[in-house]
Amino acid sequence: MAYSSEPSSSISFTSSSHISNGSSPIPDTRPNLEIISLNKLSSNLEKLLSDSDSDYSDAEVVIEGIPVGIHRCILATRSKFFSDLFKKSKGCVEKDGKPKYIMSELLPYGNVGYDAFLVFLSYIYTGKLKSSPPEVSTCVDDGCLHDACRPAINFAVELTYAASVFLIPELVSLFQRRLLNFIDKALVEDVIPILVVAFHCQLQHISTRCIDRISRSNLDNVCLQKELPFEVFQIIKSIRNPEHEHTVESDEDALREKRIKSIHKALDCDDVELVKLILTESNITLNEAFALHYAVAYCNQEVAKQILDLNLADVNLRNARGYTVLHVAAMRREPSIIVSLLSKGAVAAEMTADGQSAVSICRRLTRPKDYNVKIERGQERNKDWMCIDVLEREIKRNPMVGDVSVCSSAVADDLHMKLLYLENRVAFARLLFPSEAKLAMEIAHAQTTSEFPGLLASKGSNGNLREMDLNETPSVQNKRLFSRMEALSRTVETGRRYFPHCSEVLDKFMEDDLPDLFFLEKGTPEEQEIKRTRFVELKEDVQRAFTKDKAELHRGLSSSMYSPTVRHGGKNKTRKYS
């Protein structure tokens, strides 16, 4: 029976522990066969998406005006949402007989862009999650680490929407971890889209973390009321002022608040004449109402220009967040508003509390896909490129340095978040490969700054970011922290240059696993054991990556010894380590 020609018998024979002549056992190959088969199946199904020569799709989803071919049998099998959709609706049938579905009509809330849907679709077909395309998940700011810039957040938010609406729970769980990792590193304004998706997708843990971060920030209630769901705004408002109902405002304060709201409502209605009437009949000013900030952020661009042309508002006035009107315009990325502000005396070189200028704000909001788009002759440039170009030209024309001393005495919370991320990343590098991290720090001249505490610091360490020297002026403290951040950034970039594989493993760890491993001794015994196991796996991954880096270094050195006249860019760089 063991030598039967039937497949089941053959597998039984090859998987036996021992054979009759007493030789060494033959390992069970079934798991390997299953993995090979599944990988082959995954690759074959991926061809349905990538092979443009053979289109077997039987329906289309139109996203951003672009049709994407889909195979209803696969989507219906993988997603209950699509199964129900295809049962009850045939969509709008086109001439070729394929039903067509409009993405915006499938979503009850939020947005899923073309590139995010392709990544989602690839997972549905293959069971493997592709890495986020850099052209849509990074920004065009050369100084950004791309760990929490707005394009990275937006792309993760879109995929979270897709996974939630289309009922793929394992993807929701994965992106929930990514969003959690963004919360403490991102600018507080960029936490808002995370909170919105968490609210709609009922991700309670993320919602709680976001609400806590925003409640402690200096984002004003006007901004939050405009951009957050009503229920979420009410929660934040009650956290900020829990005794509001019992507080008696003076008649003067109540009247002032009422007039400010009246100005904002008039702006919402595009009624500039009513704004002028309110100003005439009261002692309130546009500056007190931050009316220009409001108009630039939320109103029609013509309305914003009309308020600006009144010449009654300071274009360089800072709001509670420390942003000038030009900073707010940079967030909106409307070139006509930016040009109007510059023509009225807005200073392009003014810096925010966390060291951003208007052009760096634009760059950190702009995707390479949008900035680097090819323009045909006679075709207009897109707004992202124009905003950056206008601001850069203005800085070259009038390179006036912003006044750092205008920053708050307590350095902005976002600067601390960025520093904390860099501290943690360098700390893990020092823990996992200390010699290499030390070398990267020396090359980056990071040893001239104070000790990096990060996650490795003991309690009460002198490197605590929150510690303040009472004899240190705000401007001096800001310069010290910016210097420290630059040194940390140089260390990370040096590591990426000379140890690319190790850095890739660390990047993935910081993105996906840091929230879970932050406290190895927290949670149930089972959770602690899982965390410790993952940490051991991480160390093994880094060791393999370092071995790979080292092998590439030796190959580069060997080739340079035998071919001294031949230059290879990557090899010359690694030669600096010898």
C-alpha positions as CSV (number, residue, x, y, z in Angstrom):
1,M,0.0,0.0,0.0
2,A,2.8,2.4,0.7
3,Y,4.0,2.1,-2.9
4,S,0.6,2.7,-4.5
5,S,0.5,5.1,-7.4
6,E,-2.3,7.1,-5.9
7,P,-1.3,10.7,-4.8
8,S,-2.6,10.2,-1.2
9,S,-0.4,7.1,-0.8
10,S,2.6,8.8,-2.2
11,I,2.3,11.6,0.3
12,S,1.8,9.1,3.1
13,F,5.0,7.4,2.1
14,T,7.2,10.6,1.7
15,S,6.0,12.0,5.0
16,S,6.7,8.9,7.1
17,S,8.9,9.5,10.1
18,H,11.2,6.5,9.5
19,I,11.8,4.0,6.7
20,S,12.4,0.3,7.2
21,N,16.2,0.3,6.7
22,G,16.7,2.6,9.7
23,S,18.0,5.6,7.8
24,S,17.4,9.2,9.0
25,P,13.8,10.4,8.9
26,I,12.4,12.2,5.9
27,P,10.9,15.6,6.8
28,D,7.2,16.3,6.2
29,T,7.1,18.4,3.0
30,R,3.3,19.1,3.0
31,P,3.5,22.5,4.7
32,N,6.2,23.6,2.1
33,L,4.0,22.4,-0.7
34,E,1.0,24.3,0.6
35,I,3.0,27.5,0.9
36,I,4.4,27.1,-2.7
37,S,0.9,26.4,-4.0
38,L,-0.6,29.4,-2.2
39,N,2.2,31.7,-3.4
40,K,1.7,30.4,-7.0
41,L,-2.1,31.0,-6.7
42,S,-1.5,34.5,-5.3
43,S,0.8,35.3,-8.2
44,N,-1.6,34.0,-10.8
45,L,-4.4,36.0,-9.4
46,E,-2.3,39.1,-9.3
47,K,-1.9,38.8,-13.1
48,L,-5.6,39.5,-13.4
49,L,-4.8,43.0,-12.2
50,S,-1.3,43.5,-13.8
51,D,-1.7,41.9,-17.2
52,S,-3.1,44.6,-19.5
53,D,-3.0,42.3,-22.6
54,S,-5.7,40.0,-21.3
55,D,-8.6,41.7,-19.7
56,Y,-11.0,39.2,-18.1
57,S,-12.8,41.7,-15.9
58,D,-16.6,41.6,-15.9
59,A,-17.3,45.0,-14.2
60,E,-15.8,48.3,-13.5
61,V,-15.4,50.7,-10.6
62,V,-14.8,54.3,-11.6
63,I,-12.6,56.2,-9.2
64,E,-11.5,59.8,-9.8
65,G,-12.8,59.4,-13.4
66,I,-10.6,56.4,-14.0
67,P,-12.2,53.0,-14.7
68,V,-10.7,50.0,-12.8
69,G,-11.6,46.5,-14.0
70,I,-12.8,44.1,-11.4
71,H,-13.9,40.4,-11.3
72,R,-17.1,40.1,-9.4
73,C,-16.7,36.4,-8.5
74,I,-13.5,37.2,-6.6
75,L,-14.8,40.3,-4.8
76,A,-18.1,38.6,-3.9
77,T,-16.2,35.6,-2.4
78,R,-13.8,37.8,-0.4
79,S,-16.2,40.6,0.7
80,K,-19.8,40.4,2.0
81,F,-20.2,44.0,1.0
82,F,-19.5,43.2,-2.7
83,S,-21.5,40.0,-2.5
84,D,-24.6,41.9,-1.3
85,L,-23.9,44.7,-3.8
86,F,-23.7,42.4,-6.8
87,K,-26.8,40.5,-5.8
88,K,-29.1,43.5,-5.5
89,S,-27.7,45.8,-8.1
90,K,-26.3,45.4,-11.6
91,G,-24.9,48.9,-11.7
92,C,-25.1,51.0,-14.8
93,V,-24.5,48.7,-17.8
94,E,-22.2,50.2,-20.4
95,K,-22.1,49.4,-24.2
96,D,-19.6,46.6,-23.6
97,G,-22.0,44.9,-21.3
98,K,-20.0,45.5,-18.1
99,P,-21.7,46.9,-15.1
100,K,-20.2,50.1,-13.9
101,Y,-20.0,51.3,-10.2
102,I,-19.1,54.8,-9.1
103,M,-16.8,54.7,-6.0
104,S,-18.3,57.9,-4.4
105,E,-21.7,56.2,-4.6
106,L,-20.5,53.1,-2.8
107,L,-19.1,55.0,0.2
108,P,-21.4,56.4,2.9
109,Y,-18.6,58.6,4.2
110,G,-15.0,59.4,3.6
111,N,-13.0,59.0,0.4
112,V,-11.0,56.2,-1.2
113,G,-8.7,57.4,-4.0
114,Y,-7.5,55.5,-7.1
115,D,-4.1,54.5,-5.8
116,A,-5.5,53.3,-2.4
117,F,-8.2,51.2,-4.1
118,L,-5.5,49.5,-6.3
119,V,-3.6,48.5,-3.1
120,F,-6.8,47.3,-1.5
121,L,-7.8,45.4,-4.7
122,S,-4.4,43.7,-4.8
123,Y,-4.9,42.5,-1.2
124,I,-8.3,41.1,-2.1
125,Y,-6.9,39.2,-5.0
126,T,-3.6,37.9,-3.6
127,G,-4.0,38.0,0.2
128,K,-0.8,40.0,0.3
129,L,-0.6,43.7,1.2
130,K,1.6,45.7,-1.1
131,S,3.8,48.5,0.3
132,S,2.3,52.0,0.0
133,P,3.4,53.7,-3.3
134,P,5.9,56.5,-2.3
135,E,4.4,58.8,-5.0
136,V,1.1,59.0,-3.1
137,S,2.2,58.2,0.5
138,T,5.1,60.6,1.0
139,C,5.5,64.3,0.6
140,V,8.0,66.4,-1.4
141,D,9.8,67.9,1.6
142,D,13.4,66.7,1.5
143,G,13.7,67.1,5.2
144,C,10.7,65.0,6.1
145,L,11.1,61.5,7.4
146,H,7.7,60.6,5.8
147,D,6.7,58.8,9.0
148,A,3.7,61.0,9.7
149,C,3.4,63.6,7.0
150,R,-0.1,64.3,5.7
151,P,0.1,62.2,2.5
152,A,1.2,59.1,4.6
153,I,-1.7,59.7,6.9
154,N,-4.3,60.3,4.2
155,F,-3.2,57.1,2.3
156,A,-3.6,55.0,5.5
157,V,-6.9,56.7,6.2
158,E,-8.2,55.9,2.7
159,L,-7.2,52.2,3.1
160,T,-8.9,52.1,6.5
161,Y,-12.1,53.5,5.0
162,A,-12.0,50.9,2.3
163,A,-11.3,48.0,4.6
164,S,-14.1,49.1,7.0
165,V,-16.8,49.9,4.4
166,F,-16.0,46.8,2.3
167,L,-15.9,44.6,5.3
168,I,-12.3,43.2,5.4
169,P,-11.7,43.1,9.2
170,E,-8.1,41.9,9.1
171,L,-7.1,44.9,7.1
172,V,-9.0,47.2,9.5
173,S,-6.9,45.7,12.3
174,L,-3.7,46.2,10.5
175,F,-4.3,49.8,9.6
176,Q,-5.6,50.5,13.1
177,R,-2.1,49.8,14.3
178,R,-0.6,52.1,11.7
179,L,-3.0,54.9,12.6
180,L,-2.2,54.5,16.3
181,N,1.5,55.0,15.5
182,F,0.7,58.2,13.6
183,I,-1.1,59.9,16.5
184,D,1.8,61.0,18.6
185,K,4.1,61.8,15.7
186,A,1.8,63.8,13.5
187,L,1.1,67.5,13.6
188,V,-2.0,68.0,15.7
189,E,-4.0,69.2,12.6
190,D,-3.1,66.0,10.9
191,V,-4.7,64.0,13.8
192,I,-8.1,65.3,12.7
193,P,-8.5,63.0,9.6
194,I,-7.4,60.0,11.8
195,L,-10.1,60.9,14.4
196,V,-12.8,61.3,11.6
197,V,-12.1,57.8,10.2
198,A,-11.9,56.3,13.7
199,F,-15.3,57.8,14.5
200,H,-17.0,56.5,11.3
201,C,-15.3,53.1,11.5
202,Q,-16.0,52.8,15.2
203,L,-12.4,52.3,16.2
204,Q,-12.8,53.2,19.8
205,H,-9.2,53.0,21.0
206,I,-8.0,55.3,18.2
207,S,-10.8,57.7,18.9
208,T,-9.9,57.9,22.6
209,R,-6.2,58.5,21.8
210,C,-7.0,61.2,19.2
211,I,-9.4,63.0,21.4
212,D,-6.9,63.0,24.2
213,R,-4.2,64.5,21.9
214,I,-6.5,67.1,20.4
215,S,-8.0,68.1,23.8
216,R,-4.5,68.9,25.1
217,S,-3.6,70.9,22.0
218,N,-4.1,74.6,21.3
219,L,-6.3,74.0,18.3
220,D,-9.2,76.4,18.7
221,N,-12.8,75.3,19.0
222,V,-13.8,77.1,15.8
223,C,-11.5,74.8,13.8
224,L,-12.6,71.7,15.6
225,Q,-16.3,72.5,15.1
226,K,-15.8,73.0,11.4
227,E,-13.8,69.8,10.8
228,L,-15.1,67.2,13.3
229,P,-18.4,65.4,13.6
230,F,-20.7,67.2,16.1
231,E,-20.6,64.4,18.6
232,V,-16.8,64.3,18.7
233,F,-16.5,68.0,19.0
234,Q,-18.9,68.0,22.0
235,I,-16.8,65.4,23.7
236,I,-13.6,67.5,23.2
237,K,-15.4,70.7,24.3
238,S,-16.6,69.0,27.5
239,I,-13.1,67.7,28.3
240,R,-11.5,71.1,27.8
241,N,-14.1,72.9,29.9
242,P,-16.0,70.4,32.1
243,E,-17.6,73.1,34.2
244,H,-18.7,75.2,31.3
245,E,-22.4,74.9,32.1
246,H,-21.8,76.3,35.6
247,T,-19.5,79.2,34.5
248,V,-21.2,82.6,34.4
249,E,-19.7,84.8,31.6
250,S,-19.8,88.5,31.9
251,D,-22.3,90.3,29.7
252,E,-19.4,92.0,27.9
253,D,-17.6,88.6,27.1
254,A,-20.9,87.0,26.0
255,L,-21.6,89.9,23.6
256,R,-18.1,89.8,22.2
257,E,-18.3,86.1,21.6
258,K,-21.7,86.6,20.0
259,R,-20.3,89.2,17.6
260,I,-17.3,87.0,16.6
261,K,-19.7,84.2,15.8
262,S,-21.8,86.6,13.8
263,I,-18.8,87.5,11.7
264,H,-18.0,83.9,11.1
265,K,-21.6,83.1,10.1
266,A,-21.6,86.1,7.7
267,L,-18.4,84.8,6.1
268,D,-20.0,81.3,5.8
269,C,-22.8,83.0,3.8
270,D,-20.3,84.9,1.6
271,D,-21.8,88.1,2.9
272,V,-18.9,90.6,3.2
273,E,-21.4,93.6,3.4
274,L,-22.8,92.1,6.6
275,V,-19.3,91.7,8.0
276,K,-18.7,95.4,7.3
277,L,-22.0,96.3,9.0
278,I,-21.1,94.2,12.2
279,L,-17.7,96.0,12.3
280,T,-19.4,99.4,12.0
281,E,-22.0,98.8,14.7
282,S,-19.6,97.2,17.3
283,N,-16.2,97.7,18.7
284,I,-15.1,94.2,17.5
285,T,-12.2,94.0,15.0
286,L,-11.3,91.6,12.2
287,N,-8.1,90.7,14.2
288,E,-10.1,89.9,17.4
289,A,-12.3,87.6,15.4
290,F,-9.3,86.1,13.4
291,A,-11.6,86.8,10.5
292,L,-8.9,86.7,7.9
293,H,-7.6,83.3,9.2
294,Y,-11.2,82.0,9.0
295,A,-11.9,83.3,5.5
296,V,-8.7,81.9,4.1
297,A,-9.3,78.5,5.7
298,Y,-13.0,78.0,5.0
299,C,-14.5,80.6,2.6
300,N,-14.7,81.0,-1.1
301,Q,-11.4,82.5,-2.4
302,E,-13.2,85.6,-3.7
303,V,-14.6,86.2,-0.2
304,A,-11.1,85.8,1.3
305,K,-9.7,88.4,-1.2
306,Q,-12.6,90.8,-0.4
307,I,-11.9,90.6,3.4
308,L,-8.2,91.1,2.6
309,D,-8.9,94.2,0.5
310,L,-10.7,95.9,3.4
311,N,-7.2,96.5,4.7
312,L,-8.5,96.1,8.3
313,A,-6.7,92.9,9.2
314,D,-3.0,92.2,10.0
315,V,-1.8,89.6,7.4
316,N,1.0,88.5,9.8
317,L,-1.2,88.1,12.8
318,R,-0.8,84.8,14.6
319,N,-3.7,82.7,15.8
320,A,-3.8,80.6,19.0
321,R,-1.9,77.9,17.2
322,G,0.9,80.4,16.3
323,Y,0.1,80.4,12.6
324,T,0.0,83.4,10.4
325,V,-2.7,83.8,7.7
326,L,-0.1,82.7,5.1
327,H,0.5,79.5,7.1
328,V,-3.2,78.8,6.9
329,A,-3.3,79.6,3.2
330,A,-0.4,77.2,2.7
331,M,-2.5,74.5,4.2
332,R,-5.3,75.2,1.8
333,R,-2.9,75.4,-1.2
334,E,-4.8,77.9,-3.2
335,P,-2.2,80.0,-5.2
336,S,-4.4,83.0,-5.8
337,I,-4.9,83.5,-2.1
338,I,-1.2,83.1,-1.4
339,V,-0.3,85.6,-4.1
340,S,-2.9,88.1,-2.7
341,L,-1.5,87.7,0.8
342,L,2.1,88.2,-0.4
343,S,1.1,91.3,-2.3
344,K,-0.4,92.7,1.0
345,G,2.8,92.2,2.9
346,A,2.6,88.7,4.3
347,V,6.1,87.5,5.2
348,A,6.9,84.2,3.5
349,A,9.8,83.4,5.9
350,E,7.7,83.6,9.1
351,M,8.1,80.3,11.0
352,T,5.6,78.4,13.1
353,A,6.5,77.3,16.6
354,D,7.7,73.9,15.3
355,G,10.0,75.5,12.7
356,Q,7.8,75.3,9.6
357,S,7.6,78.1,7.0
358,A,4.6,78.4,4.6
359,V,6.6,76.6,1.8
360,S,7.6,73.7,4.0
361,I,3.9,73.4,5.1
362,C,3.0,73.2,1.4
363,R,5.7,70.7,0.7
364,R,4.6,68.4,3.5
365,L,1.1,68.4,2.2
366,T,2.0,67.7,-1.4
367,R,2.5,64.2,-2.9
368,P,5.2,63.6,-5.5
369,K,2.5,62.3,-7.9
370,D,0.9,65.8,-7.9
371,Y,4.1,67.8,-7.8
372,N,6.0,65.9,-10.5
373,V,3.2,65.5,-12.9
374,K,4.3,66.1,-16.5
375,I,2.8,69.2,-18.1
376,E,2.2,69.3,-21.8
377,R,2.8,72.5,-23.8
378,G,-0.1,74.9,-23.1
379,Q,-1.4,73.0,-20.1
380,E,-1.7,74.7,-16.8
381,R,0.4,73.7,-13.8
382,N,-1.5,72.2,-10.9
383,K,-2.1,74.2,-7.8
384,D,0.3,72.2,-5.5
385,W,3.3,73.0,-7.8
386,M,2.3,76.6,-8.2
387,C,1.9,77.3,-4.4
388,I,5.4,75.9,-3.7
389,D,6.9,77.7,-6.6
390,V,5.4,81.1,-5.7
391,L,6.5,80.8,-2.0
392,E,10.1,79.7,-2.9
393,R,10.4,82.6,-5.3
394,E,9.2,85.0,-2.7
395,I,11.7,83.7,-0.1
396,K,14.6,84.1,-2.7
397,R,13.4,87.6,-3.5
398,N,12.9,88.7,0.1
399,P,14.9,86.3,2.4
400,M,13.8,87.9,5.7
401,V,14.4,85.5,8.6
402,G,11.4,84.9,10.8
403,D,11.6,85.8,14.4
404,V,12.0,82.7,16.5
405,S,11.3,84.6,19.7
406,V,7.6,84.9,18.9
407,C,7.2,81.2,19.7
408,S,5.5,80.2,22.9
409,S,7.8,79.7,25.9
410,A,6.7,76.1,26.0
411,V,7.9,74.6,22.8
412,A,5.0,73.4,20.6
413,D,3.7,70.0,21.3
414,D,4.4,68.9,17.7
415,L,8.1,69.5,18.1
416,H,8.2,67.2,21.1
417,M,6.3,64.5,19.2
418,K,8.9,64.7,16.4
419,L,11.8,64.6,18.8
420,L,10.2,61.7,20.7
421,Y,9.9,59.7,17.5
422,L,13.6,60.4,16.6
423,E,14.8,59.6,20.1
424,N,12.9,56.3,20.1
425,R,14.2,55.3,16.7
426,V,17.8,56.0,17.5
427,A,17.4,54.3,20.9
428,F,16.2,51.1,19.3
429,A,19.1,51.3,16.8
430,R,21.5,51.5,19.6
431,L,19.9,48.6,21.4
432,L,19.8,46.3,18.4
433,F,23.2,47.1,16.7
434,P,25.1,49.4,19.1
435,S,28.4,49.6,17.1
436,E,26.7,50.6,13.9
437,A,24.5,53.1,15.6
438,K,27.4,54.7,17.3
439,L,29.3,55.0,14.0
440,A,26.2,56.6,12.4
441,M,26.0,59.1,15.3
442,E,29.7,60.0,15.0
443,I,29.4,60.6,11.2
444,A,26.3,62.8,11.8
445,H,28.2,64.7,14.6
446,A,25.3,63.7,16.9
447,Q,27.7,63.4,19.8
448,T,27.8,67.2,20.1
449,T,24.2,67.2,21.4
450,S,22.9,66.0,24.7
451,E,22.4,62.2,25.3
452,F,19.5,60.6,23.4
453,P,17.3,59.1,26.1
454,G,14.4,57.7,24.0
455,L,12.8,54.5,25.3
456,L,16.0,53.4,26.9
457,A,16.2,56.3,29.4
458,S,15.6,55.6,33.0
459,K,13.1,57.6,34.9
460,G,14.4,61.0,35.9
461,S,16.9,61.1,33.1
462,N,18.5,64.4,32.5
463,G,17.6,64.0,28.8
464,N,13.8,64.5,29.5
465,L,12.4,66.6,26.7
466,R,9.9,68.2,29.1
467,E,12.6,69.5,31.5
468,M,13.1,73.3,31.3
469,D,15.9,75.4,32.5
470,L,14.3,78.5,34.1
471,N,17.3,80.6,33.2
472,E,16.9,79.6,29.5
473,T,15.0,82.0,27.3
474,P,12.4,80.6,24.9
475,S,14.4,81.4,21.8
476,V,17.5,79.7,23.3
477,Q,15.5,76.6,24.2
478,N,14.0,76.4,20.8
479,K,17.4,76.6,19.1
480,R,18.7,73.9,21.5
481,L,15.8,71.5,20.7
482,F,16.0,72.2,16.9
483,S,19.8,71.5,17.0
484,R,19.1,68.2,18.8
485,M,16.4,67.3,16.3
486,E,18.7,68.0,13.3
487,A,21.4,65.8,14.9
488,L,18.9,63.0,15.3
489,S,17.7,63.4,11.8
490,R,21.2,63.2,10.4
491,T,21.8,60.1,12.4
492,V,18.7,58.4,11.0
493,E,19.6,59.5,7.4
494,T,23.2,58.3,7.8
495,G,21.9,54.9,9.0
496,R,19.7,54.7,5.9
497,R,22.6,55.5,3.7
498,Y,25.1,53.0,5.0
499,F,22.8,50.3,6.5
500,P,19.8,50.4,4.2
501,H,18.5,46.9,5.1
502,C,18.7,47.5,8.8
503,S,17.0,50.8,8.4
504,E,14.2,49.2,6.4
505,V,13.5,46.7,9.2
506,L,13.5,49.5,11.7
507,D,11.2,51.6,9.6
508,K,8.7,48.8,9.5
509,F,9.0,48.2,13.2
510,M,8.4,51.9,14.0
511,E,5.4,51.9,11.7
512,D,3.7,48.7,12.6
513,D,5.0,47.2,15.9
514,L,6.0,50.1,18.1
515,P,2.6,50.7,19.7
516,D,2.4,47.0,20.7
517,L,6.0,46.7,22.0
518,F,6.2,50.1,23.7
519,F,5.8,48.4,27.1
520,L,6.9,44.8,27.0
521,E,5.7,44.1,30.5
522,K,2.2,45.5,30.1
523,G,-0.9,43.4,29.5
524,T,-1.8,39.9,30.3
525,P,0.8,37.2,30.5
526,E,-0.2,35.9,27.0
527,E,0.1,39.4,25.6
528,Q,3.5,39.9,27.2
529,E,4.7,36.6,25.8
530,I,3.5,37.6,22.3
531,K,5.4,41.0,22.6
532,R,8.6,39.3,23.8
533,T,8.4,36.8,20.9
534,R,7.9,39.7,18.4
535,F,10.8,41.5,19.9
536,V,13.1,38.5,19.5
537,E,11.9,38.2,15.9
538,L,12.7,41.8,15.3
539,K,16.3,41.3,16.6
540,E,16.7,38.3,14.2
541,D,15.3,40.4,11.3
542,V,17.8,43.1,12.1
543,Q,20.7,40.7,12.3
544,R,19.9,39.2,8.9
545,A,19.6,42.7,7.5
546,F,22.9,43.7,9.0
547,T,24.5,40.5,7.5
548,K,23.1,41.5,4.1
549,D,24.5,45.1,4.5
550,K,27.9,43.7,5.5
551,A,28.0,41.3,2.5
552,E,27.1,44.2,0.1
553,L,29.9,46.3,1.7
554,H,32.5,43.6,1.2
555,R,31.4,43.0,-2.4
556,G,31.7,46.7,-3.0
557,L,35.2,46.8,-1.5
558,S,36.3,43.7,-3.4
559,S,35.1,45.1,-6.8
560,S,36.8,48.4,-6.1
561,M,40.1,46.6,-5.4
562,Y,40.0,44.9,-8.8
563,S,38.4,47.7,-10.7
564,P,39.8,50.9,-9.3
565,T,38.8,53.0,-12.3
566,V,35.2,51.9,-12.3
567,R,32.8,54.0,-10.2
568,H,29.6,52.6,-8.7
569,G,27.5,55.1,-6.8
570,G,26.3,52.9,-4.1
571,K,29.8,51.2,-3.6
572,N,31.6,54.5,-3.3
573,K,29.3,55.5,-0.5
574,T,29.8,52.3,1.5
575,R,33.6,52.7,1.1
576,K,33.4,55.6,3.6
577,Y,33.0,53.0,6.3
578,S,36.4,51.5,5.8
